[in-house]
C-alpha cells in the first residue's frame, strides 16, 4: 500500500510539472513567417551553391554580351531552351548532337572523377560554412534514388551513384552544413501542369495534384533521408503557393520533420512569394524582384550567382566571363554589409571535376577569409555608421565596426555616424596601428595602402557598445 501510494505521488508530481511544447506553426503564412531564420545560417554568411546534372554534358549557353545575365546565359536551362525553340540552342544541338533526345545525355553523365571528399575539403578551405546542391533541376533528373523518379536518377542512369548522399557525408565530415536546391517544376514532364511539351495525348495534373504526386514526396525524401539543413526550392513561377501546397509542407517541416529546429528555407514557394513569404529572401545576380536595392532589404536575405555567367558549367565561357577574386570578395563584403549572405555557385564538369579557375578563385577567397573573416562571419550591417565611398563596406559585431576598403588605399577613409572610438587597427595579420582622428561622430582613417592586398580592412573599437 505504501509502495502504491509513493507511485501515486510520483505520478501526480509528473502530471503537475509544466509541459514544455515547442511552438506549433500553422499552415498559413502569418504563422509560418513568424519563425525566425536559424542563427547558424545568419552567422555563416558564405555558402557554396552547386549546379550539377546532365546539362553538364552539353555544357552550352551563349556567352555574347547581348545575352545579359538572364537565364539565356544559364547552361542548366539547355533542355528548356530547346523546348522553347530558341535558335542558338537549336543550332548548337543540331550541329553537335544531331538533334538526339536530351535524355540521352544521362548515359553520358558518368561522374567518373567525382571525389566528394576532395570537393568538401575545397569548400572548407574556401571559408564556406554551408553547401547547397541541386538535387533536381527543371529537367527532372534527380541526383538521388528517388522513388518518384525511379528511372531518371543518378543511381539508375548515369554514374550509378547517390550523389546527394555521398556529397552530404563528405561535407558534414568537414564540419559544414548541407542542403538542397529542388525544382518544383519539370518542363518536360507531361504530368507537370503548364509543361513545355504541349502534348495532347496526356492530361497534365493540376498544381495541387502535381505537388501531391511529385514535389511533397520528393522534398520529404530529401529531408528524411539526408537530414537536410537547407531546403532551397525554385521553379515556382507558374504556380501559386496554394497550388504547390507550400504552407502545408512548411508546417510539416517546422513542426514534425527531423530537422524542424535547424532547417533553413528560402522564399520561392509560389508565384508572388519572393520577398514576401518563406524564410530568407533571395536575390539572383543582383536582381531583387522589386524589393529595391539589396542593402534596403531589412529581412534575412541571400544573394546567389555563379562565378561565371552561368550556374551550370558552360564550356564556352572564357576567363573574361569569370569574376576575379577581388570581384568575389567585394561582392561578399557588400552583401554582408547589407545584412545578407552570399551563396556562390560553381558548375562541375560532367565527369565530376571542379574547373581549375573556379578552384583557384575559391582557394584565394579562403586565404583572404583566414585573415579577415572576423569582418564577415557573425557580422551584420553597421548599426549607425556609414561610408560615402562606393567601395567601402562596413560590418559590425558588438562594439567593433569593421571597415573593408576596396579602393587603392591611397586616400583617407571617412566613416560617419560612429560613437566614441577607442582605437583603429589595420587587420593584416598583425593588427597594425594606423593614424586616425575623430571629429564628432565622424572618423577619418589616414591613407594606409597595403601592398599586394585586395582590400584594406580596419577594425574600429568603440568606447560604448552601441
C-alpha positions in Angstrom: 0.0 0.0 0.0 2.8 2.4 0.9 4.6 1.5 -2.3 1.4 2.1 -4.3 1.0 5.5 -2.5 4.5 6.5 -3.4 4.0 5.6 -7.0 0.8 7.7 -7.0 2.6 10.7 -5.5 5.3 10.4 -8.2 2.8 10.2 -11.0 0.9 13.2 -9.6 4.1 15.2 -9.4 4.9 14.4 -13.0 1.4 15.5 -14.1 1.8 18.7 -12.1 5.1 19.6 -13.9 4.7 22.3 -16.6 4.6 20.7 -20.1 7.1 22.4 -22.4 5.9 22.2 -26.0 7.7 23.6 -29.0 5.9 26.3 -30.9 3.4 24.8 -33.3 3.3 26.6 -36.7 0.1 26.7 -38.5 -0.2 26.1 -42.3 -0.7 29.8 -43.1 1.9 32.5 -43.9 1.1 34.6 -40.8 2.2 31.8 -38.6 5.0 30.4 -40.8 6.6 33.8 -41.4 6.9 34.3 -37.6 9.5 31.5 -37.4 13.0 33.1 -37.1 15.7 32.1 -39.5 18.1 29.8 -37.5 21.1 31.6 -36.1 23.6 29.2 -37.6 22.6 30.4 -41.1 22.6 34.1 -40.2 26.1 33.8 -38.8 27.5 31.7 -41.6 27.4 34.5 -44.3 29.1 32.4 -47.1 27.9 29.3 -48.8 28.7 27.2 -51.9 26.0 26.6 -54.5 26.5 23.6 -56.9 24.6 23.2 -60.2 25.4 19.8 -61.5 23.4 17.4 -63.6 23.1 16.0 -67.1 23.2 19.6 -68.5 26.9 19.4 -67.7 27.3 17.1 -70.8 26.3 19.7 -73.5 27.6 22.5 -71.1 26.4 25.1 -73.5 24.8 28.6 -73.4 25.5 31.8 -75.3 28.2 34.0 -73.9 27.9 37.0 -76.1 27.5 40.4 -74.5 23.9 40.7 -75.7 22.9 37.6 -73.7 23.0 39.5 -70.4 22.6 37.8 -67.1 19.2 36.4 -67.7 18.6 32.6 -67.8 19.6 32.6 -71.5 23.2 32.5 -70.2 22.4 29.5 -68.0 23.7 26.2 -69.3 21.4 24.3 -66.9 18.5 25.6 -68.9 19.7 23.7 -72.0 16.7 21.4 -72.4 14.2 24.2 -71.6 15.7 26.4 -74.3 15.5 23.6 -76.8 11.8 23.1 -75.9 11.2 26.8 -76.3 12.9 26.6 -79.7 15.5 29.2 -79.1 17.6 29.5 -82.2 21.1 29.5 -80.6 20.4 26.3 -78.7 18.6 24.6 -81.6 21.5 25.3 -83.9 24.1 24.1 -81.4 22.2 20.9 -80.7 21.7 20.0 -84.3 25.4 20.7 -85.2 26.9 18.9 -82.2 24.4 16.2 -81.3 22.3 15.7 -84.4 19.1 16.5 -82.5 19.4 13.5 -80.3 16.9 13.4 -77.4 18.0 15.4 -74.4 17.5 12.3 -72.1 20.4 10.6 -73.9 22.8 12.9 -72.0 22.0 10.9 -68.8 24.1 7.9 -70.0 27.0 10.3 -70.7 26.8 11.9 -67.3 29.2 9.4 -65.7 30.8 11.5 -62.9 33.8 9.1 -63.0 36.1 11.7 -61.5 33.7 12.8 -58.7 35.6 12.9 -55.4 33.2 14.2 -52.7 35.9 14.3 -50.0 38.1 16.4 -52.3 35.2 18.8 -53.1 34.3 19.1 -49.4 37.9 19.9 -48.4 37.9 22.6 -51.1 34.7 24.2 -49.8 36.1 24.3 -46.2 39.3 25.8 -47.4 37.3 28.4 -49.3 35.9 29.5 -46.0 32.3 28.4 -46.8 30.1 27.4 -43.9 27.3 25.6 -45.9 26.8 23.8 -49.2 23.6 23.7 -51.4 23.5 21.0 -54.1 20.9 20.9 -56.9 19.2 17.7 -56.1 16.9 18.1 -59.1 16.8 20.8 -61.7 14.0 21.7 -64.1 14.9 18.8 -66.4 13.7 16.3 -63.7 16.9 14.3 -63.4 17.4 13.5 -59.7 20.8 13.1 -58.0 19.5 10.6 -55.6 17.5 7.3 -56.0 14.1 8.9 -55.7 11.1 6.7 -55.6 9.2 9.3 -57.6 11.8 9.4 -60.4 12.8 5.7 -60.3 14.3 5.5 -63.8 15.7 9.1 -64.2 18.1 9.5 -61.4 21.9 9.2 -60.8 21.7 5.7 -59.4 19.5 4.2 -62.1 21.0 6.0 -65.1 24.4 7.6 -65.5 27.0 7.4 -62.7 25.3 4.7 -60.6 25.9 6.8 -57.5 23.8 8.5 -54.9 25.4 12.0 -55.4 23.2 13.7 -52.7 24.2 11.1 -50.1 27.9 10.9 -50.9 28.5 14.6 -51.0 26.4 15.1 -47.8 28.6 12.6 -45.9 31.8 14.4 -47.1 30.6 17.9 -46.5 29.5 17.1 -42.9 32.8 15.4 -42.2 34.4 18.8 -42.9 32.1 20.4 -40.4 29.8 22.2 -42.9 26.1 22.4 -43.1 24.4 20.8 -46.1 21.1 21.1 -48.0 19.4 21.0 -51.4 18.1 23.1 -54.2 15.0 21.5 -55.5 12.9 22.4 -58.6 9.2 22.5 -58.1 8.8 22.4 -61.9 9.7 19.9 -64.6 9.4 21.5 -68.1 9.4 18.1 -69.9 7.3 16.0 -67.6 3.9 15.6 -69.3 2.2 15.3 -65.9 3.5 18.7 -64.8 1.0 21.4 -65.3 1.9 24.0 -68.0 4.9 21.9 -69.2 6.8 22.9 -72.3 5.7 19.8 -74.4 2.2 20.8 -75.4 1.2 17.1 -75.9 -2.4 16.3 -76.5 -2.2 12.6 -75.5 -1.6 13.3 -71.8 -3.6 15.4 -69.4 -1.3 17.3 -67.0 -2.0 17.2 -63.3 -3.4 20.2 -61.6 -0.9 22.2 -59.5 -2.2 20.6 -56.3 -2.1 17.1 -57.7 1.4 17.7 -59.1 2.6 18.8 -55.7 1.0 15.7 -54.1 2.4 13.4 -56.8 5.9 14.7 -57.1 7.1 17.7 -55.0 6.0 16.9 -51.5 7.1 13.3 -51.6 10.5 14.2 -53.0 11.0 17.0 -50.6 10.2 14.7 -47.7 12.6 12.1 -49.1 15.4 14.7 -49.1 14.5 15.8 -45.5 14.1 12.4 -44.0 16.8 10.5 -45.9 19.6 13.2 -45.7 18.5 15.4 -42.8 18.8 18.5 -45.0 19.8 21.7 -43.2 18.6 23.8 -46.1 15.7 23.4 -48.5 16.1 25.8 -51.4 13.1 25.5 -53.9 13.0 27.1 -57.3 10.8 26.9 -60.4 7.7 28.2 -58.6 6.8 30.9 -61.2 3.7 29.2 -62.8 2.1 28.1 -59.5 0.5 29.8 -56.6 1.7 28.8 -53.2 -1.8 27.3 -52.6 -1.4 25.1 -55.7 2.0 24.0 -54.5 0.6 23.3 -51.0 3.7 25.1 -49.7 2.1 26.2 -46.4 1.1 22.6 -45.7 4.6 21.3 -46.4 6.3 24.0 -44.3 4.1 23.4 -41.4 5.2 19.7 -41.5 8.8 20.8 -41.9 8.7 23.2 -39.0 6.6 21.0 -36.6 7.2 17.3 -37.4 10.3 16.8 -39.5 13.6 15.5 -38.1 15.2 18.9 -39.0 12.5 21.2 -37.6 14.8 23.1 -35.2 17.6 23.9 -37.6 16.3 23.8 -41.2 16.5 27.0 -43.3 14.3 27.7 -46.3 14.1 30.4 -48.9 11.2 32.4 -50.3 10.5 30.6 -53.6 7.3 28.8 -52.6 4.9 30.1 -55.2 4.2 32.9 -57.6 4.4 36.2 -55.7 6.1 34.7 -52.7 9.6 36.0 -53.4 10.5 38.8 -51.0 7.2 38.3 -49.1 6.9 34.8 -47.6 9.1 31.9 -46.5 12.5 32.0 -44.8 15.3 34.2 -46.1 14.6 36.3 -49.2 16.6 35.6 -52.4 18.3 37.8 -55.0 20.0 36.4 -58.1 22.8 38.2 -60.0 21.7 41.2 -58.1 18.0 41.0 -59.2 15.9 41.8 -56.2 12.4 41.1 -57.6 11.0 44.5 -56.8 12.5 44.7 -53.3 14.7 47.7 -54.1 18.5 47.7 -53.6 19.8 44.7 -51.8 21.0 46.8 -48.9 17.5 48.0 -48.4 16.1 44.5 -47.6 15.6 44.6 -43.9 15.0 40.8 -43.6 17.4 37.9 -43.8 18.4 37.6 -47.4 20.9 35.8 -49.7 22.4 36.7 -53.0 23.1 33.8 -55.3 25.2 33.9 -58.5 27.8 31.9 -60.4 31.5 32.7 -60.5 30.8 32.9 -64.3 27.7 34.0 -66.1 26.1 30.6 -65.8 25.2 28.5 -62.8 25.9 25.2 -64.6 29.2 24.5 -66.2 29.5 26.3 -69.6 32.5 25.0 -71.6 32.3 28.1 -73.8 32.9 30.7 -71.1 36.3 32.2 -71.1 38.4 33.9 -68.3 36.7 37.2 -69.2 33.3 35.7 -68.2 34.5 34.8 -64.7 34.6 37.1 -61.6 38.1 37.9 -60.3 38.9 37.1 -56.7 38.6 40.8 -55.9 35.2 40.8 -57.5 34.0 37.9 -55.4 35.4 39.4 -52.1 33.9 42.8 -52.9 30.5 41.2 -53.5 30.8 39.2 -50.3 31.7 42.3 -48.3 29.0 44.4 -49.9 26.4 41.6 -49.3 27.3 41.1 -45.6 27.4 44.9 -45.1 23.8 44.9 -46.4 22.7 42.2 -43.9 22.9 39.3 -46.4 24.6 36.0 -47.1 26.4 35.1 -50.3 25.7 31.7 -52.0 28.4 31.5 -54.6 27.9 28.9 -57.3 30.2 26.5 -59.1 29.4 24.3 -62.0 31.4 21.0 -62.1 32.1 19.2 -65.4 30.2 16.1 -66.4 33.0 13.8 -65.2 33.0 15.4 -61.8 35.8 17.9 -61.8 35.6 21.4 -60.5 37.1 23.6 -63.2 40.6 24.9 -62.2 39.6 28.6 -62.5 36.8 28.0 -60.0 39.0 26.1 -57.7 41.6 28.8 -57.8 39.1 31.5 -57.0 37.7 29.6 -54.0 41.2 29.0 -52.6 42.0 32.6 -52.9 38.8 33.7 -51.2 39.5 31.2 -48.4 43.0 32.6 -47.9 41.6 36.2 -47.6 38.9 35.0 -45.1 41.6 33.3 -42.9 42.9 36.8 -42.2 39.8 39.0 -42.4 37.0 36.5 -41.6 36.2 38.3 -38.4 34.7 41.1 -40.5 32.4 38.6 -42.2 31.4 35.7 -40.0 28.8 36.5 -37.5 28.8 40.1 -38.5 25.9 42.3 -39.5 25.3 45.6 -41.2 26.7 48.5 -39.1 24.0 49.9 -36.8 24.6 53.6 -37.3 27.9 54.0 -39.1 28.1 54.7 -42.8 30.7 55.3 -45.5 30.1 57.5 -48.6 32.7 55.8 -50.8 31.1 53.3 -53.0 33.7 50.6 -52.5 34.0 50.9 -48.7 31.8 48.5 -46.8 31.0 48.3 -43.1 30.0 45.5 -40.8 29.6 45.4 -37.0 29.8 42.9 -34.1 29.1 44.3 -30.7 31.4 47.4 -30.1 33.6 46.7 -33.1 33.0 48.2 -36.6 34.9 46.6 -39.5 35.8 48.7 -42.5 36.6 47.0 -45.8 38.1 49.4 -48.3 38.4 48.0 -51.8 39.8 51.3 -53.2 43.5 51.5 -53.7 44.1 52.6 -50.1 45.8 55.9 -51.2 43.0 58.1 -49.9 41.7 58.6 -46.4 38.6 56.7 -45.4 35.8 58.7 -43.7 33.2 56.9 -41.6 30.2 58.9 -40.3 27.7 58.0 -37.6 30.1 56.3 -35.2 30.3 56.8 -31.5 33.4 57.5 -29.5 36.2 55.4 -30.9 38.9 53.9 -28.7 41.3 52.5 -31.4 41.7 51.8 -35.0 43.8 49.0 -36.4 44.6 47.6 -39.8 43.8 43.9 -39.9 46.6 42.4 -42.0 47.7 39.6 -39.6 49.5 41.9 -37.2 46.7 44.4 -36.3 48.9 47.4 -37.3 48.0 50.7 -35.7 47.1 53.4 -38.1 46.6 57.1 -37.9 43.1 58.4 -37.4 41.2 61.3 -36.0 37.7 61.8 -34.8 35.5 64.9 -35.3 32.2 64.5 -33.5 30.5 61.3 -34.8 32.9 61.0 -37.8 36.2 59.3 -38.0 38.8 59.7 -40.7 41.4 57.0 -41.2 44.7 58.0 -42.8 45.6 56.5 -46.1 47.2 53.2 -45.4 47.8 51.2 -48.6 48.6 47.5 -48.2 51.0 46.1 -50.8 49.6 43.2 -52.7 46.4 43.3 -50.7 42.9 43.0 -52.2 41.4 45.4 -49.7 42.5 47.4 -46.6 40.5 46.1 -43.7 40.3 48.1 -40.4 39.0 47.3 -37.0 37.4 50.2 -35.1 36.8 49.6 -31.4 34.0 51.8 -30.0 34.1 53.1 -26.4 30.4 52.1 -25.9 28.6 49.1 -27.2 26.1 50.7 -29.5 
